[in-house]
Amino acid sequence: MFDAAKIPLPELALNLLLLLRSGGTGKQISEISAALSVDLSLISRAADHLQKHGCHLETMPETIKLISTGWPWWRGVLEAETEKSGRCLGRHVLVFEKTASTNDVAIQAAAKAHDPLVVLADVQTRGRGRRENRWFSPAGQGVLMSVLLPNRNLPDDSLTLSVALACAEALERLTQRELQLKWPNDVLIDHKKAAGILIETRPHRDDPQAVDVVIGIGVNVLQKPEDFPASIAGNAISLDMINPGNFDRLAVIDALLDELEKYCLASLDLESLVEKWRSRCTMLGQMVRVNCGGVILEGRVADVDPMYGLVLRDGAGAIHFCRARETTVLS
C-alpha cells in the first residue's frame, strides 16, 4: 500500500473513476483496493473528492457504483481511455463549464491544430443550430460537443450523412430504441428531436484545396418535459424521457466518438451511406411545410435525396425541388 501523502488526491480520484467506468454494475471496495494498491481510507477520500466535483456515486458498505461522471472529469477520462483503446477522436479534448459556442471554440483552435480536437461544454450561451436557430440546453442536461477535423479534403454533402448515421447508431446502442433521421440534420426518437447537427467549414491556413471541418452535435440527455421551452416542447425528447435514470452524459459522448470515428475517419461507400440514411428517413409521403430560399411551400414529400434535397408536390400537383443548403422544414 502507498502512503497517502505520496498520492495526489485528484490523480487517485481519476484512477478510481477510470476503474469504476470499467464495471457498470459496481465494484467491490476490496477489489478497488487491490487494483489501485491503496488502503480503504484512501478509497473513501477519493470517492468523496469525485462527488464534490460533480460525479454521482452509489456507495454501499462493500461496493461503489458510478452513476454519472461530472464534467470536470471528462477530459481526463476521455484522453486516458482513448489512449488506451487506440481511438483517434478523444486524444485531444477541451472542456468548458460555460462557453458561447463549442463550434466557435473549435473554429478558433483550427488555426494551430494538426490533429482532431474534441470540444465539450456543460452549457453554451450562444449555441446555435442550422440557419442560426438556437440550440437550447440548460446546464447539466445535454451533450454539447464539437469535433474539429483539420486539414481535410473539400467535403461533399456525404459528410452530413455520415455524421447523422453516426449519431443515430450511437444513440440507438445506448437506448435500445429505433431512431429515425429527419432531413437534413435531425435525429429523432419516436418522431421527436433528440439530437441536432451543425457542420461548418473554414479554409485551411496552409492549403487552399483543404478545409478545417467542425462537426457540432447537440443531444438532449437528461431533460424532463418541463425543461424544454413551450415553443419546442411538443417536438423535443431526451434520452432520460424514454428510460429515466440510466444515462451518463460522458457515456453518450464516448458512444458518439466511437461512431464518428467509424463513419468520418474512414472511406465508406457512398451508395451504402445513402441506403442506410434512407432506411431511417420517415418523411416520404408526409405533408410538410418548408421555407425554401425565403419562399414558404407546403406539400407532400415525393422523394428525399439526403445529399441534395427534398422533392415536394404541392396541392396543385406542381413539383418543387428544395435544396438542402437553402431549405428549412417548418412542420
N, C-alpha and C positions, 0 to 999 in steps of 0.2 A: 504493500500500500504506500501511496505517496503522502508526503507531508502537505497539509492544506496550504501552508504558506508558499509552497513551490508551484502551485497550480492557479493561474489566473482564473477567477471565477467565471468571467464571460467565456473563456475558452472551454472550461469544463462544461458550462451550460450548453454551449453549441455542440460539444461531443455527445452530451446526454440527448439533446434534441435529435441529432442525426441517428442515434441508436433507437430512440422511440419511434422515429418515422419508418424504421425498417420492420416494426412489429405492430400491425394495425389493431390487434386485439389487446394490446398492453403487454408490458414486460415485468417479469419478476424482479423485485429490487435486488435479490441475491444475484441474479443473472447480470443486472446492470453493474453491480459492484465488481463482479469478476471481469466483465468486459472492459470496464474503464479503469480497473485497478485502483479503486478508491474505496474508502470506508463509507458506511451508511450515512454518517453525519454530513459528509461532503455531497452525497447524492441529494439529501434533503435541501442543502443550501443551493445547489444548482437548480433544483426544481423550483424553489422559491424565486430564484433570480429569473427563470423563464416566465413565471406567472406575473412577476412585477413588470415585465417588459412585453406584455401582450399575448403570451401563449396561454391556452386553456388546457389544463391537465386534469385528469381524473385520478386522484390518488387514493389508494386503499392501503391497509396495513402492510400488504406484501407485494402490491403491484402499482405501476404507474402507466397510465394510458394517455396518449396525446390526442386531444380533441381538435385543436386548431393551432396554427402557427402564427404568432404576431408578426406584423410587417417588419419590425426592426431586425428580424432574424432571416428574412427572405434571401438577402444577398449571400450571407454566409452559407446557408443551406444549399442554395442553387449552385453556387460556384464549387462547393465541396463535392456535391453529388454529381454534378456534370463532369467534373474532372475524373471522378472515379468511373463513371459509366462510359466515357469516351464520346459523349454527345458534344456537338459544337455549340448549339444555342444554350446559353446559360453560363458560359465560361466567363463572360464579362457582363456584370449586372450593376445597374444603378437603381437605388430605391429611395423614394421621397415620401415623407409623411404628407406633404402637400406641394403641388406644383400647378402651374397654369395648364399645361398640356404635356403629356408624355411624348406625343408626336413632335412637339416643338423642341423638347429636350434632345430627342434622337436626331432631329434635323441639325441642330446646333453641334452635336457631337460628331456628325459626319465629317466636319472639316478636318478632324485629326484622326478619325477611326480607320483602322486597317482590318479589323475583324468584326464579326457580328456583335451587336450590343443589345441587351435587353434592358428596357427602362420600365420601371413599375412605380406606381403611386397609390397611396391609400385613398387620396381624394384629389380631384382636379378642380380648379376654379374656373377654367375656360375650356373644359373638354368639349370636343366637337365631333360631330358625325359627318356624314356625307352632305355636300352642298351647304356646309356651315350650320347644320342643325346641331343643337346642343345635346351632348350625351350626359344624361342625368344619373349620378351615382353618389349618394351620401357617403361620408367616411365610414370605413369598416364594413362595407356591404358588397362591394363588387370587385372584379378584376379589371384594372386599368393598365393596359400593357402596350408598349410599342417595341417592335423588333427592327433594328437597323441592319440592313444588308448593304454594306458599302461596296462601291465599285462593281456594279452588276451590268451585264449587257442590257441594252434598252429593252425593258419588259413589254410583252404584249398583254392583252387582257386575260390571258390564261392564268396570270398570277392571281387575279381575283377568284377564279375558280379554285385554284389550289388552296388559297387561304380559307375560303368558305368551307371546302371539304375537310380541311384540317380541323377547323373549329367544330364542325358537325360531328366528326368522328371522335374527337376528344371528349366532347360533352356527352355523346351517346355512350361512350365507355364508362363515364362516371355515373350517369343517371339510369342506365339500362332502359332508356326510353328512345323511341324512334324520333329523330329530328328531321325537320324539313328546312329547305332553303327557299327564301323569297328573293326573287330578282330585284335589285342586283347584288345586295350585300347584307341581307339579314338572315340570322339563324333562328329558327323557330322551334318551340316545343308546344305541342297542342295548338299550333297555328298562332301562337303569341310570341312576341320577340323576346328572345333570351340573350342574344348577342348581336353586336353590330361590328362592321369592319370599315376602316378607312385607310386606303393605301395612297401614299403620297411619294413623289419622286422629286429629286433635285439633281442638276448636272453635277457629275463628279469633278472634283477640283483639278485632276490631272489628265482626264481623258474625256474629250468632247463626245465620244461614242458610248460613254458609260454613264450610269446614274447611280445615285445613292437611293435605295428604296427603304421607305419606312412603312411598316405594317402596324397599324393601330387596331387594337381589339378591345372592346368593352364587353364584359359578361356580367349579367345580373346573377349574383350568387346567393346572398343572404337576405335580400329584401323581402319584407312582408307586403301584402297587397296595399296596406295603408301608406307604405313608404314611397309609392310612385305618385307623381303629380296627377291630378284629375284628368289632365289632357291626354295622358298616355296609359292610365291605369287599366283600361279595358283591353289594351293591346300588348301589355307587357307581362312577363313572367320571370321568376327567378328559379334557380335550381332548388332552393330551400322550399319554395311553394309546392313543389311536386314530391319532395322527400325531406321533410323537416329534420333539422339537426344532424345532417350527415355530410356536410361539406366544409372542407378546409380550403380557404382561398389559395393557399400555396399548392395544394394538390391539383387544383384546377389549372394553375399556371404551369405546373410541371407537365400535366397531360397535354396542354396546348403546345408547349415547346417540343414535346415528343413528336406530335403530328405535324407541326410546322416544319420540323427538320426533315421529316419523311416526304412531305409534299413540296417544299420550297427550295430545298438544297439538293435535290436530285433531278435528273432528267426523266420526266414522265411523259407517256404517250398522250398527246392532246385529245385524240379521239376517245380514249378511255376516260380522261378527265370530264369531257363534255357529257359522256354517257352517265357517269356517276352523278354529276350535278343534276342532270335532267331527271334522274330517278328519284331525287329528293325534292324536286320542284312541284308544288301543288297548284300553280297558277293557271295551268292550261284549262281553258273553258270557263274561267272565273270572270265575273264582272268586276272591272276596276275603273278607277278614276285617276288620271295621271296629269302631271304638269310636264309637258314635252316642249322644251325650249321656250317656256313662257306661255304656251297655249294649253288650256285645260281640255283634256279629251276624256270621254267616257265610253266604254265599250267592253266587249268580251275578248279575252286573250285567245287569239288564234294560234299563236306559236311563241315560244321563248327561245332565243339563242343566247346562252349565258355570256358569250363574248361580245355580242354586237347589240342586241336589243330585243324589244318587245314588238310583236305584230298584233295590232289591235283592230278589231272590226267594230265600227260604231253602229248605232241604231239604224242608220240609213243604209248599212251594208258597205260603206266605204272602208278601205284598208289604210291604216296608218302605221308607219314604221317608226318606232321611238327608240332612238339610240341611247345606250346606257349612260354615256357621259353627260347627256343633257336632259335626262328624264328622272322624275321622282314619282313613285307611286304614292298617291294621296290616301286611297282607301280601297 
